[in-house]
Amino acid sequence: MRVPLGKRVVTGIVVDAAASLEPGALREKIKDISEVVDHAAYLPAPVVDLALWVADYYACGAGDALAAAMPPAQERRTIRVASLTAQGHEPDLELKPKQREVIDALRGAPSGIAVRDLKARGISTDVLQRLAVKGLLVFRRDHLERDPFAGGAARLETNRVPTRTLTGEQSAVLASLREAAGSKSFSVSLLQGVTGSGKTEVYLRLTDTVLQHGRSVLILVPEIALTPAVASSFRDAFGDLVAVQHSGLSDGERYDQWHRIRRGEVSIVVGTRSAVFAPLGNLGLIIVDEEHDTSFKQEETPRYHGRDVAVVRGKREGALVVLGSATPSLESGQNAVNGRYSRLVMNRRVLDRPLASVSVVDMRIEYAAEGPDIVLSGALKIAIAARLGARQQSLILLNRRGLATAVFCRQCGGTLDCPNCSVSLIVHTEGRDLHRARCHYCNYSLTVPKACPACAGPYLERRGFGTERVAAEISTLWPDARVARLDRDTVRRKGAASEILRRMASGDIDVLVGTQMIAKGHDFPRVTLVGVISADVGLGVADFRAAERTFQLLTQVSGRAGRGEMVGEAIVQTLYPNHYSILHACQQDYAAFFADEIAYRRTMRYPPLTALVNLVVKARDPRTALTDANTLAQHLRAKAEAGRFRVLGPAPAPVTKLRGEYRAQLFLKGANRPAMRQAVLAALAAEPDLRRRVVIDIDPVSVL
């Protein structure tokens, strides 16, 4: 409904129609509703309740959480359709040639023909109007669905064999999950299957079982780039019962898909994290694929985690929740250890295909022999050349975009830094001869200068490299190779990611270079080589999850090789060949990694063995940010003992300046999340001027 708020009229959502004013309230100050927009509930009650839970748990406004559950603001599209009346079906009508053409066409189309299609055939509006005046045809308005599958942007060719016989592990897992789904009660199963073990086939058959029970299914994937493959698998199996929801669609497509779901026209929804709020009724199964992926965490308000909200939704709606991954998050792994989740394991690939053999290249030796600018090691060059000669495909991973990661002056030592953020600018190619230095946080950019802006020295050099440089290097070494990139720079245009993946699946690309977008979920049978450039790029990040992310990324990308009939190989380039995350990833040994990492987390009292709240205070100058953060910390420390939590900090955040604001950071550590949340809200209530400048992140996945 629309209501007056100050001098404005805003649209609001009624969440409690039975609420009443407390005694003594000033009723005369209550304003009348301006307009009731929807007389029936727009959001289903379970979705409203879920959004309100998100607002409470993640300490954000109810309006922010409800907005995340809403479709884009759009109007339904309509199309004008002409159809025959009973009189128009009569024989021996006296008509002119054009009129006869229209009548004959409409007699072959009982549901009518769009006026625009008739015009495309050379039929004028005047001809149609004269037929309408004679009572031979009528016009009506039909709703026009904007279908994301129509243009192929949401589809991808799949390699699924519909009649494939399940492996013994798949059969055992499916039987267990069917039993859980059949109980029609809440439970969580962690499906831990090595890459290529056939988790998607299990999802499809389990979905079929749940649909036969008359219940609906929600499938969450971490990134837009994974949606086409998953959606296509489900569309191939279940046709128009499948809808998609993610931000890569146009607003109109999302709006129409959302309303199809709301009207009950579909039973399966595939989408990214925001699809957790999809208005599905009678929900029986929620699948969170690649549940470990940090993309499930939203990094702006409301800062919810799609996986965790999915578990809560499953509990509230009595649904089975399946969390799938080859490399489960530490949180899910610990929940399985504690018995909160049941663990189901698939250790063997479909058709008993072997896992890729993994070899490690110590880049310290390569640098000593070839110099510090080397991109591809000798072993990786030989392996790529062999695949090109055999007409096989290669995936090359570097989790860093751009042509060069820094520009510095040899004369004064200065670097090209972002004026808005405390980071170096990354060099990208824009046009054949145009190089721009760009900030990956705020998108500030400038043309790379010919001389140093600080000292005017002409000795500017570039250091470091990203996916763009790697792709250029491969194209230079093998000019005839068909090389493509899949990263955030190449998929800005709608449908670009799907197009690249389609070309890869059809064999039109020999070498695909990309960031983590290529590391998970994709099934390319012709890929027999995976190369990892700078495997340790994430280990130097000031984040306690750095080792976990490195292990997951390396394990996932290594699993892209050898998924067809040919044996796969992975080559990992690193400066730290003995780091436990790299060693365990090369051996695809999740249990060993979990044991080492959980011991580290226990010693340091990090999640999942304790809860964490990250608070970031922003200000236009660094002293104000730290002063305000100290004020907030004092309020929190006054409640720390009673709430059984600790306050760490404040200190400047690792990225001290971001988008023109300085940032100070403090953490709350403890076992009592409600006490920590209430302490934070009480501290901000005592300092109301701070509220809009403080970021509250409950259960953060990044602490930068």
C-alpha positions in Angstrom: 0.0 0.0 0.0 1.0 3.6 -0.4 1.3 5.8 2.7 2.3 9.4 3.5 5.7 9.7 5.0 6.6 13.3 5.7 6.1 15.2 2.5 6.4 12.0 0.4 4.1 9.1 -0.5 5.9 5.8 -0.3 5.0 2.2 -1.0 5.1 -0.1 2.1 4.3 -3.7 2.9 1.9 -4.7 5.6 3.5 -7.4 7.8 1.0 -7.5 10.6 -2.7 -6.6 9.9 -3.7 -7.3 13.5 -1.3 -4.8 15.2 -2.8 -2.3 17.5 -1.6 1.0 19.1 -0.3 0.9 22.7 -2.4 2.7 25.3 -1.7 6.4 25.3 -0.5 6.6 21.7 -1.3 9.8 19.9 -4.0 8.4 17.6 -4.6 11.9 16.1 -1.1 11.8 14.6 -1.8 8.6 12.7 -2.3 9.3 9.0 -4.6 7.5 6.7 -3.4 5.1 4.0 -3.3 6.8 0.6 -4.0 3.7 -1.5 -4.2 0.0 -1.2 -2.2 -1.4 -4.1 -2.7 -5.1 -3.6 -5.9 -6.4 -1.9 -4.4 -9.9 -1.7 -1.0 -10.7 -0.2 1.8 -9.8 -2.7 4.5 -11.7 -0.9 3.4 -15.1 0.5 3.3 -15.1 4.3 6.2 -17.6 4.6 8.5 -15.4 2.5 7.5 -12.3 4.6 8.3 -14.2 7.8 11.6 -15.4 6.3 12.6 -11.8 5.4 11.7 -10.6 8.9 13.9 -13.4 10.3 16.8 -12.2 8.0 16.3 -8.6 9.3 16.5 -9.8 12.9 19.4 -12.2 12.5 21.6 -10.0 10.3 20.7 -6.8 12.3 19.4 -4.8 9.3 16.1 -3.0 8.6 13.0 -5.0 7.9 12.5 -2.8 4.7 15.9 -3.8 3.4 15.2 -7.5 3.9 11.7 -7.3 2.4 13.1 -5.4 -0.6 15.5 -8.4 -1.2 12.4 -10.7 -1.5 10.6 -8.4 -4.0 10.7 -8.6 -7.8 12.0 -5.7 -9.8 9.5 -2.8 -10.3 8.1 -3.5 -13.7 4.8 -3.5 -15.6 3.4 -6.6 -17.3 3.7 -6.4 -21.0 0.7 -6.9 -23.2 0.2 -7.7 -26.9 -2.8 -7.0 -29.1 -4.2 -10.2 -30.7 -6.8 -10.5 -33.4 -9.1 -13.6 -33.5 -12.1 -14.5 -35.5 -15.7 -14.2 -34.3 -18.3 -16.8 -35.1 -19.4 -14.7 -38.0 -15.8 -14.7 -39.3 -15.9 -18.5 -39.5 -18.9 -18.5 -41.9 -18.3 -19.7 -45.4 -18.7 -17.6 -48.6 -17.9 -14.3 -47.1 -17.5 -11.5 -49.7 -14.0 -10.1 -49.0 -11.3 -8.2 -50.8 -8.0 -10.1 -51.4 -6.2 -8.7 -48.3 -9.2 -9.3 -46.1 -9.4 -12.9 -47.4 -5.8 -13.3 -46.5 -6.4 -12.2 -43.0 -9.5 -14.5 -42.6 -7.7 -17.5 -44.0 -4.7 -16.9 -41.6 -6.9 -16.6 -38.6 -8.9 -19.7 -39.4 -5.7 -21.6 -39.1 -4.9 -20.0 -35.7 -7.8 -20.7 -33.3 -6.1 -18.7 -30.5 -5.6 -15.7 -32.7 -2.5 -13.9 -34.2 -0.7 -10.9 -32.8 -1.5 -7.8 -34.7 2.3 -7.0 -35.0 2.7 -10.4 -36.8 -0.1 -9.6 -39.2 1.5 -6.3 -39.9 4.8 -8.1 -40.6 2.9 -10.0 -43.3 1.9 -6.8 -45.0 -1.6 -6.4 -43.4 -2.4 -2.8 -42.6 -4.2 -1.6 -39.5 -7.0 -0.3 -41.8 -7.7 -3.8 -43.2 -8.0 -5.2 -39.7 -10.2 -2.3 -38.5 -12.6 -2.8 -41.5 -12.9 -6.5 -40.6 -13.6 -5.6 -37.0 -16.4 -3.2 -38.1 -18.0 -6.0 -40.1 -18.0 -8.1 -37.0 -15.6 -10.7 -38.5 -12.8 -10.4 -35.9 -12.2 -9.0 -32.5 -9.1 -7.7 -30.7 -8.0 -8.6 -27.2 -5.0 -7.9 -25.0 -2.8 -10.9 -24.0 0.0 -10.8 -21.4 3.4 -11.3 -23.1 5.9 -13.3 -21.0 9.5 -12.2 -21.4 11.1 -15.7 -21.5 14.8 -15.8 -20.6 15.1 -19.3 -22.3 13.8 -18.0 -25.6 17.0 -16.3 -26.6 19.3 -19.0 -25.3 20.9 -16.8 -22.6 19.6 -19.1 -19.9 20.4 -22.3 -21.7 23.4 -24.4 -22.4 23.9 -27.7 -24.1 24.2 -30.4 -21.5 26.1 -33.7 -21.6 23.6 -35.6 -19.5 22.6 -39.1 -20.6 18.9 -39.4 -19.6 19.1 -43.2 -19.2 22.4 -43.3 -17.4 22.7 -46.1 -14.9 23.5 -44.8 -11.5 26.7 -45.9 -9.7 26.5 -47.8 -6.5 27.3 -44.6 -4.5 24.7 -42.6 -6.4 22.1 -45.2 -5.8 22.8 -45.4 -2.0 22.8 -41.6 -1.7 19.6 -41.2 -3.7 17.9 -43.9 -1.6 18.8 -42.0 1.6 17.7 -38.7 0.3 14.4 -40.1 -1.0 13.7 -41.5 2.4 14.4 -38.1 4.0 12.3 -36.3 1.4 9.5 -38.8 1.9 9.2 -37.9 5.6 8.0 -34.4 4.6 9.9 -33.1 7.6 12.9 -30.8 7.9 16.4 -32.2 7.7 19.8 -31.2 6.3 22.0 -33.6 4.3 25.6 -32.6 3.3 26.3 -34.3 0.0 30.1 -34.5 -0.3 31.0 -35.8 -3.7 34.2 -35.5 -5.6 34.1 -33.5 -8.8 32.6 -35.7 -11.5 30.8 -38.0 -9.1 27.4 -37.2 -10.5 25.8 -35.0 -7.9 23.6 -33.3 -10.6 22.1 -36.6 -11.6 21.2 -37.2 -8.0 19.6 -33.8 -7.8 17.5 -34.5 -10.9 16.2 -37.8 -9.7 15.5 -36.5 -6.2 13.6 -33.6 -7.7 11.5 -36.0 -9.7 10.6 -37.8 -6.5 9.7 -34.6 -4.7 7.5 -33.4 -7.6 5.7 -36.8 -7.6 4.8 -36.0 -3.9 3.2 -32.8 -5.1 5.8 -30.5 -3.6 8.1 -27.8 -5.2 11.9 -27.6 -5.5 14.4 -24.7 -5.1 17.9 -25.0 -6.5 20.5 -22.4 -5.5 23.8 -21.9 -7.4 26.5 -19.5 -6.3 27.1 -17.5 -9.5 25.2 -16.4 -12.6 27.7 -18.1 -14.8 26.6 -21.5 -13.4 22.9 -20.9 -13.9 22.7 -21.8 -17.6 24.2 -25.2 -17.2 22.1 -26.1 -14.1 18.9 -24.6 -15.5 19.4 -26.4 -18.8 19.8 -29.7 -17.1 16.5 -29.2 -15.2 14.7 -27.8 -18.3 15.8 -30.8 -20.3 14.3 -33.1 -17.6 11.2 -31.1 -16.5 10.4 -28.6 -19.3 8.3 -25.6 -18.6 8.0 -26.5 -14.9 11.4 -24.7 -14.4 11.9 -20.9 -13.8 15.1 -19.0 -13.3 15.8 -16.1 -10.9 19.0 -14.1 -10.9 20.3 -10.6 -11.5 21.7 -11.5 -15.0 18.2 -11.5 -16.4 16.6 -8.2 -17.5 14.2 -6.7 -15.0 11.3 -7.6 -17.2 12.4 -11.3 -17.4 12.9 -11.4 -13.6 9.5 -9.8 -13.1 7.7 -12.2 -15.4 9.5 -15.3 -14.0 8.7 -14.2 -10.4 5.0 -13.8 -11.2 5.0 -17.3 -12.9 6.4 -18.7 -9.7 3.9 -16.7 -7.6 0.9 -17.9 -9.6 2.0 -21.5 -9.1 2.7 -22.1 -12.8 6.2 -23.6 -12.1 7.4 -26.2 -9.5 11.1 -25.7 -9.8 13.2 -22.6 -9.4 16.9 -22.3 -10.3 18.7 -19.2 -9.2 21.4 -17.4 -7.3 21.2 -16.4 -3.6 18.3 -14.0 -4.0 16.2 -16.9 -5.2 16.1 -18.2 -1.6 13.1 -15.8 -1.3 11.3 -17.2 -4.4 7.5 -17.3 -3.8 7.3 -21.1 -4.2 4.4 -22.8 -2.4 4.5 -26.2 -0.7 8.3 -26.3 -0.7 9.6 -29.9 -0.3 13.3 -29.7 -1.3 16.0 -27.0 -1.3 19.3 -27.8 -3.0 22.3 -25.6 -2.4 24.9 -26.6 -5.0 28.6 -25.6 -4.4 27.4 -24.7 -0.9 31.0 -23.7 0.1 31.1 -20.8 -2.3 31.5 -17.4 -0.8 29.2 -15.9 -3.5 26.3 -17.0 -1.4 27.1 -14.2 1.0 25.7 -10.8 0.1 28.2 -8.0 0.6 25.7 -5.2 0.9 22.7 -4.7 3.1 21.0 -7.1 3.9 24.2 -9.1 4.4 22.6 -12.5 4.5 24.1 -15.8 3.5 22.0 -17.6 1.0 23.0 -21.1 2.2 22.1 -20.3 5.8 18.9 -18.7 4.9 18.0 -21.7 2.8 18.5 -23.9 5.9 16.2 -21.7 7.9 13.6 -21.7 5.1 13.7 -25.5 5.0 13.2 -25.7 8.7 10.2 -23.3 8.6 8.6 -25.1 5.7 9.4 -28.7 6.6 11.6 -29.3 3.6 14.7 -31.4 3.0 17.8 -29.3 2.5 20.7 -30.8 0.5 24.0 -29.0 0.6 26.3 -30.2 -2.2 30.0 -29.7 -2.6 33.2 -31.5 -3.4 34.9 -29.2 -0.8 32.3 -28.4 1.9 32.7 -25.2 3.9 34.2 -25.6 7.4 30.9 -24.6 8.8 29.0 -27.4 7.1 31.8 -29.9 7.7 31.7 -29.1 11.5 27.8 -29.4 11.5 28.2 -32.8 10.0 30.8 -33.7 12.7 28.4 -32.5 15.4 25.5 -34.5 14.0 23.4 -31.5 13.0 23.7 -32.5 9.4 23.8 -36.0 8.0 26.8 -36.6 5.7 26.5 -38.5 2.5 29.7 -39.2 0.5 30.5 -40.1 -3.1 34.2 -40.7 -3.5 34.2 -42.2 -7.0 33.6 -40.5 -10.4 30.9 -41.7 -12.8 32.1 -44.6 -14.9 35.0 -45.0 -12.5 36.9 -42.3 -14.4 40.1 -41.4 -12.5 40.7 -38.0 -10.9 43.1 -35.8 -12.7 46.8 -36.4 -11.9 48.1 -33.3 -10.3 51.7 -32.0 -10.4 53.2 -29.0 -8.6 55.6 -26.6 -10.2 57.8 -24.7 -7.8 57.9 -21.2 -9.3 60.9 -20.2 -7.3 63.0 -22.5 -9.5 61.3 -21.2 -12.6 62.0 -17.6 -11.6 65.6 -18.4 -10.9 66.0 -19.8 -14.3 63.8 -17.6 -16.4 63.4 -14.3 -14.5 60.6 -12.9 -12.4 58.3 -12.0 -15.4 57.6 -15.6 -16.4 53.9 -16.4 -16.7 53.8 -20.0 -17.9 56.2 -22.6 -16.5 58.0 -24.9 -18.9 55.9 -27.8 -17.8 52.7 -26.0 -18.5 53.8 -24.8 -21.9 54.6 -28.4 -22.9 51.2 -29.6 -21.6 49.3 -26.9 -23.5 51.2 -27.6 -26.7 50.4 -31.3 -26.4 46.6 -30.6 -26.0 46.6 -28.3 -28.9 48.3 -30.9 -31.0 45.8 -33.5 -29.9 42.8 -31.2 -30.4 41.9 -31.3 -26.8 40.9 -28.4 -24.6 42.6 -26.7 -21.7 41.4 -24.5 -18.8 43.9 -22.0 -17.3 43.0 -20.4 -14.0 44.3 -17.2 -12.5 42.0 -15.7 -9.9 43.0 -12.1 -10.8 41.8 -10.0 -13.7 43.7 -7.5 -15.9 46.8 -7.1 -17.9 49.1 -5.9 -15.0 48.4 -5.5 -11.3 50.6 -2.5 -10.7 52.3 0.5 -12.4 55.3 2.0 -10.7 58.0 4.6 -11.4 61.6 3.4 -11.4 62.7 7.0 -10.7 60.7 7.9 -7.6 59.2 4.5 -6.6 55.6 5.9 -6.9 52.7 3.8 -8.0 49.4 4.5 -9.7 46.9 4.3 -6.9 43.2 4.9 -6.7 42.4 8.3 -5.2 39.2 6.9 -3.7 40.5 3.5 -2.4 43.7 2.4 -0.8 44.6 0.0 -3.6 46.7 0.0 -6.7 45.1 0.5 -10.1 44.9 -2.6 -12.4 45.9 -2.2 -16.0 43.3 -3.3 -18.6 43.2 -3.2 -22.4 40.4 -1.1 -23.7 40.7 -1.0 -27.5 43.6 -2.1 -29.5 46.1 0.5 -28.3 44.4 2.0 -25.3 45.4 0.8 -21.8 43.5 2.0 -18.8 44.4 1.7 -15.1 41.2 0.8 -13.2 40.1 0.3 -9.6 38.3 -3.0 -9.0 36.5 -1.5 -6.0 35.0 1.9 -7.2 35.7 1.6 -11.0 37.8 4.8 -11.1 40.0 4.7 -14.2 42.5 6.7 -16.1 44.5 6.2 -19.3 47.9 4.8 -18.4 50.2 7.9 -18.5 53.5 8.1 -20.5 55.3 9.7 -17.5 55.1 9.4 -13.7 52.3 11.8 -12.4 54.5 12.5 -9.3 58.0 13.2 -10.7 57.4 13.3 -14.5 59.9 10.5 -14.9 59.5 8.5 -18.1 60.4 5.2 -16.5 57.0 3.6 -15.7 57.0 -0.1 -15.5 54.2 -2.7 -15.1 54.4 -5.6 -12.6 52.2 -8.5 -11.9 49.6 -10.0 -14.3 46.0 -11.1 -14.5 43.9 -13.2 -16.9 44.2 -10.7 -19.7 48.0 -11.0 -19.7 47.8 -14.8 -19.5 45.4 -15.0 -22.5 47.7 -12.7 -24.5 50.8 -14.8 -23.6 49.1 -18.0 -24.9 47.9 -16.3 -28.1 51.4 -15.0 -28.7 53.0 -18.5 -28.2 50.3 -20.3 -30.2 48.9 -17.8 -32.8 46.5 -20.4 -34.3 45.0 -21.4 -30.9 41.4 -20.3 -30.2 41.8 -18.5 -26.9 39.0 -17.0 -24.8 38.6 -15.4 -21.4 35.9 -15.8 -18.8 36.1 -13.2 -16.1 34.1 -10.2 -14.9 35.5 -8.0 -17.7 34.3 -10.3 -20.5 30.8 -11.1 -19.2 29.4 -7.6 -18.6 27.1 -7.9 -21.6 24.0 -9.9 -21.0 24.4 -13.5 -22.3 28.1 -13.1 -22.8 28.9 -15.8 -20.2 26.5 -18.3 -21.7 27.9 -17.6 -25.2 31.5 -18.3 -24.0 30.4 -21.5 -22.2 28.5 -22.6 -25.3 31.5 -22.2 -27.5 33.6 -24.1 -25.0 31.1 -26.9 -24.8 30.9 -27.2 -28.6 34.7 -27.3 -29.0 35.1 -23.9 -30.6 37.6 -22.8 -27.9 41.0 -24.5 -27.4 42.1 -22.7 -24.3 39.8 -20.9 -21.8 41.5 -18.6 -19.4 39.5 -17.4 -16.4 39.1 -16.5 -12.8 37.2 -18.6 -10.3 34.2 -18.5 -12.7 35.7 -21.4 -14.6 36.6 -23.5 -11.5 33.2 -25.0 -10.5 30.1 -26.6 -11.9 31.1 -26.8 -15.6 31.3 -30.2 -17.4 33.5 -30.1 -20.5 34.4 -33.6 -21.6 37.1 -32.4 -24.0 39.1 -30.7 -21.3 42.1 -32.8 -20.4 44.4 -30.1 -18.9 43.9 -27.6 -16.1 46.7 -25.1 -15.4 46.7 -23.0 -12.3 48.7 -19.8 -12.5 49.8 -18.4 -9.1 47.9 -21.0 -7.0 48.9 -19.1 -3.9 47.5 -15.7 -5.0 44.9 -15.9 -2.2 47.2 -17.1 0.6 48.7 -13.6 1.2 45.3 -12.1 2.0 44.7 -10.9 5.5 41.8 -13.2 6.1 41.6 -16.3 8.3 39.7 -18.1 5.5 42.5 -17.8 3.0 43.7 -21.4 3.3 40.2 -22.7 3.0 39.5 -20.7 -0.1 42.8 -21.8 -1.7 42.1 -25.4 -1.0 38.5 -25.2 -2.4 39.5 -23.3 -5.5 42.4 -25.7 -6.4 40.4 -28.8 -5.7 37.4 -27.6 -7.7 39.4 -26.4 -10.8 41.5 -29.6 -10.9 38.2 -31.5 -11.0 37.4 -29.9 -14.4 40.0 -32.1 -16.1 39.3 -35.6 -17.3 35.5 -35.6 -17.0 35.1 -37.4 -20.4 36.7 -40.5 -21.7 40.3 -39.1 -21.7 42.4 -38.9 -18.7 43.0 -35.5 -17.2 46.0 -33.6 -15.8 46.4 -30.6 -13.6 49.5 -28.5 -13.3 49.7 -26.1 -10.3 52.2 -23.3 -10.3 53.1 -21.9 -6.8 55.7 -20.2 -4.7 54.6 -22.3 -1.6 54.5 -25.9 -2.8 54.6 -27.2 0.8 51.6 -25.2 2.2 49.1 -27.7 3.6 46.2 -26.2 1.6 48.0 -26.7 -1.7 49.3 -30.2 -0.7 45.9 -31.4 0.3 44.2 -29.9 -2.8 46.7 -31.7 -5.1 45.8 -34.9 -3.4 42.0 -34.1 -3.4 42.1 -34.9 0.3 39.3 -33.0 2.0 39.5 -35.0 5.3 43.2 -34.2 5.8 42.6 -30.5 5.0 39.6 -30.3 7.3 41.7 -31.8 10.2 44.5 -29.3 9.7 42.3 -26.3 9.2 39.9 -27.0 12.1 42.9 -27.4 14.4 44.1 -23.9 13.3 40.6 -22.4 13.8 40.3 -24.0 17.3 43.6 -22.6 18.4 42.8 -19.1 17.1 39.1 -19.3 18.2 37.8 -18.6 14.7 34.5 -19.7 13.1 33.0 -22.3 12.9 34.1 -22.9 16.5 33.0 -19.4 17.6 30.7 -16.8 16.2 32.1 -13.6 14.6 30.6 -10.1 14.0 32.5 -7.6 11.9 31.8 -3.9 12.4 33.2 -1.3 10.0 33.0 2.4 10.9 33.3 4.8 7.9 34.2 8.5 7.9 35.6 11.1 5.6 38.8 11.3 7.5 40.8 8.5 9.2 41.0 10.0 12.7 37.2 10.4 12.8 36.7 6.7 11.7 39.0 5.5 14.5 37.6 7.8 17.2 34.0 6.7 16.4 35.1 3.1 16.3 36.6 3.6 19.8 33.4 5.1 21.1 31.5 2.1 19.7 34.0 -0.3 21.3 33.6 1.3 24.7 29.8 0.7 24.6 30.4 -2.9 23.6 33.0 -3.7 26.2 30.6 -2.6 28.9 28.4 -5.5 27.8 31.0 -8.0 26.8 31.3 -9.9 30.1 27.6 -10.3 30.6 27.2 -11.4 26.9 30.2 -13.7 27.0 32.0 -12.2 24.1 35.2 -10.4 23.4 35.8 -7.1 21.5 38.9 -7.0 19.3 40.0 -3.6 18.0 39.4 -1.1 16.6 42.1 -0.8 14.0 42.3 0.5 10.4 40.6 -2.0 8.0 42.9 -3.9 5.6 41.4 -1.8 2.8 41.7 1.4 4.8 40.0 3.7 2.2 37.1 2.6 0.1 35.1 4.7 -2.3 36.3 7.9 -0.7 35.7 6.9 2.9 38.2 5.8 5.6 37.4 2.6 7.4 38.1 1.4 11.0 37.2 -2.1 12.0 36.4 -4.1 15.2 35.3 -7.6 15.8 33.1 -9.4 18.3 33.9 -13.0 19.1 31.8 -15.3 21.2 29.3 -18.2 21.3 26.2 -16.1 22.0 25.1 -14.5 18.7 21.9 -13.0 20.1 23.8 -11.3 22.9 26.3 -9.9 20.4 23.6 -8.6 18.1 21.7 -7.0 21.0 24.9 -5.4 22.3 25.7 -3.9 18.8 22.2 -2.5 18.4 22.2 -1.1 21.9 25.6 0.6 21.3 24.3 2.2 18.0 21.1 3.3 19.8 23.3 5.1 22.3 25.2 6.8 19.4 22.4 7.4 16.8 24.7 9.7 14.7 26.9 6.6 14.0 24.2 4.3 12.7 24.3 5.2 9.1 28.1 5.0 9.0 28.5 1.5 10.6 28.4 -1.7 8.6 27.2 -4.7 10.6 28.3 -8.0 9.2 27.0 -11.1 11.1 29.0 -14.3 10.3 31.2 -12.5 7.7 32.9 -14.6 5.0 35.4 -11.8 4.3 37.0 -9.5 6.8 38.7 -7.1 4.4 
